[in-house]
């Protein structure tokens, strides 16, 4: 098991491809370096984990977001999604990508307080 844990909170959605992609780049690099990675999606960031959205996001000079997301999931990264945020955007839990887990604030707090480091994008 990894001795380090990184929590990355994502708050930007598909309207800003670069800001949406960079947290995935950081997460992919971390998980490939044997760091435990938890990605948390809040606010407009929840739109990124809706089925079919990541396939459409490509920022210049970066790997396509769907490739990064797949790499993160394959290497054991977690995708946690804010329940109230998807509810306010009328996104059903069933509409999220495979492996995404809907959570509440207490889970985010537990993940962040147990992390070695955290980033917010």
N, C-alpha and C positions, 0 to 999 in steps of 0.2 A: 504494500500500500504506500502511496505517496506520503512523504513527510511534510510537504507543503500543500497549502490549499489556497486557491485564488477564487474570489467571488467577483464576478463582473456584472454590474447592473447596467442594463441597456434601456435607454429611454427615448431614443430616436427611432423613427419608423422609416418606411420605404421612400418617403419624400426626399430624404437626404441620403443617397446611396453611400457616400463616403463615411459619414458618421454611423450609418447602420452597419457597414462592413468592418470597420476598424476593431470593434470589440470582438468580432469573430476571428479576426486575424490574431489578436492577442490571445484569445482562448485556445485557438488551434496550436499556436506556438507553445503555450504553457502545457497543454495536455500531451503534446508530443515530447515534451521535456520531463514527463513523469510527474507533473504537478496535478493535483486533484483540482478540477475546474467545475465551478457551479456558475451558470449564467442565469441571471434573474432579469425578467422582462417586465417593465412597468410602463405606464403612460403609453405613448405611441409605439414604444418598443414591442408591445404585444402583437402588433400587426405583422412583425417579421416572422413569427412562428405560426402564422395562419397558413394552412395548406395552400400551395401554389404561389405564394408571395416570394419566397426566397429565390425561386427559379428565375424571377424577373429582375433581380437586383444585381447590377454589375457596376462597380466604381472603377474608373480608369486606373490602371496600374495595379489593381488588386485581383486576386483569384475570385471567381464568381461566388457569391454568398452561399448558394446551395452547396457547393463543393466544400466550403469551410464548415458549414453546419453538419454535413454528412461526416466529415473527418472527426469533428468534435464528438458527435454521438458514437461513432465507431470506436473511438479511443476511451470511451467511458465518461465523457463530460455530461453534466446534468443541465437540463433546460427547465427552469422553474418560471411559471407564468402567474402574474398577479390576477387573482380571481375577480376583484372589483373592477380592475382595468378592462378585462375582456367583457365583463357584464355591461359596463357603460358604453362599450363599443359594439354591443350586440354580436359578439363572437361566441359561438357555442364551443364548449370544451372539445366536442367531437370534431370541430373544424381545425384543430391545432395539429401540427406535425406529429408524427410518431415519436413517442418518448417524452413529449412535453407534459409536465405535471402542473396542474393548477394548484396554487397555494395562497395562503393569506400572509399578512404581515409578520406574524409570529415565526413562520418558517424562514422568511428572509432574515429576520433578526438573528435567529439561531445559526443560520449559515454564515452570516457576516461576523458574528462574535466568535465563531470557532475558526475563522479563516486566518491564515498567515498574513494575507494582504487582500485588499479589495480595490476595485476600480469602478468608476461611474462614467458612462458615456451617454 
